[in-house]
């Protein structure tokens, strides 16, 4: 086997190993989103004291939560976003026979889950009183430790 063929084979093996990120390889990432996240432009049609229950549910669909308020109801539309990313720098050591029998993982990564709630409140006549995004955890981001952004 020539040197350039051996180099191509090694490159193909390394590239294939990196491509198997979800199969126990050196790089792993996961993202899970529950419910379609609402954006401000998705809810811009809602005008307090004008938009009705029927208009909101026709455009946004069934809510995730229905709450009774003092003089009406409130709808909550909740979405969650979870992300995880990691790199295992010890993964290549698994190919070295004596070392492969001892723990050799050295993982660097980050993960988190964020949720966002959009709430619409109605009066007794099914007309919108207010509509707003509630404060909550922002959707998670790929921030790898120790390089995470400072706390806000």
N, C-alpha and C positions, 0 to 999 in steps of 0.2 A: 504494500500500500504506500503510495507516495505521500509526501508531507502535506501537500495541499488537499488531497482527498481525506486524510486524517483530520485536518483542520475543518473541512466542510462537515464531516461526520460529527465531530465534537460540537460544532456550532448548531447542527440540526438537533442533536440530543439536548443541548442546553435550551435552545428555543422551544423544543417540544415540552421540556420540563417546566419552563416558565408558562407555557400555554395551558398547563394543567393546574391552574391556580385553585380551582374548586375541588381538586382531587388530591389534596394533601401535598401540594407542591410548595414552592418557596413564597408564592404570592397568593393571598386570599382576599377576596372582597365579596361583600353581600349587601344587597339593598332590598328592603321590603317597604312597600307603601300600601297602607290600608286606607281605602276610600280615595276618591279623586280630590286632591287639594283644590280649594276654591281660591281664586285670585281676585284682587280688587275689581278688575274689569268684568269678571263673571257676575258680580253682585251690584254693579253700577246702576242697574235698572231700578233698584229699590229706592223709592222716595218716601220718607216718613210722612204719615198722614194722608198718603195717596195710594200706595201699592197695597193690594189685598192678599189675603192668604192664598187664594186660588192662583194668582199670578206668581207668587213666590214658589209654591210647590210645583207649578207647571214648569218653571224654568230650572229649579234646583233639584227637584225630585223629593222623595220622602226624606224626612230628617232622621238623624241618628238618635236624637233624644227629643222628647216632648215634655215640657215643664209647665206646671200651672203657676201663674203669677197672681198678684193681688186682684187684677181686674181683666185678665185674659190669659193668653198662652205664650210660651216662648219656644222656638225651634232651635235646636243646636245641630249644626253640621260639623262633624269632627273628622279630621284626617290625621294620620300618624305616618311618620317617615323614619325608618331606622336604617343606619348605615354602619358597616364595619369594614375595616381595611387593615391588613397586616402583612408584614414581610418576615419570613423566617430565615435569618442569615446563617443558621446552623444547618439548614436543609442539605447542602452539598456534602456535609460530613457524613451523611448516611450512606454514601457510596464508598467510604473508606472502611474496610472490613473491621479492623480493631476498634475504631471509634463508633461504628454503627451499633454496637451492642450497649453503649452507655448513653445516658441522656445527652443530647447535643443541640437541643432547640435554643435558639436565641431570637425571640420574636419581638418585633417593634411594630406597634400599630395603635389604632384608636377605634372607638365605637361609641354609638349613642343613639337615642331615640328621642324624637321631638314630636309634639302634637300641636295642632292648630284648631281652634274652634271658632266658627262663625255663628253668631246668635242673632235671631230675628224675633222681636217681641211684638205681639199683637194686642189690641184692645178688645173689648167685649164685642165689637162689631167686625172683627177680623180684618182690621186695617193696621198696617205697620206703625208701631210707635217708635221703634229704633232698630237699627241693624248695625252690627259692629263685629270686628274680630276681637275676641277676648284675649287678654294677655296670657301668655303661656310659653312653654319651652319652644324655642325655634327648632326648625328641622335640623337634624344633626348634619355635621359636615365632616369631610375626610380631613381630620387634623391628626397627624401622626405625632405621638409622644416621642421625644421631648420637645418637639417643634410646634406645639399647640399655641394658638394665639392667647394672649393674656385674658384673664377673666374680664367680662364687661360689667 
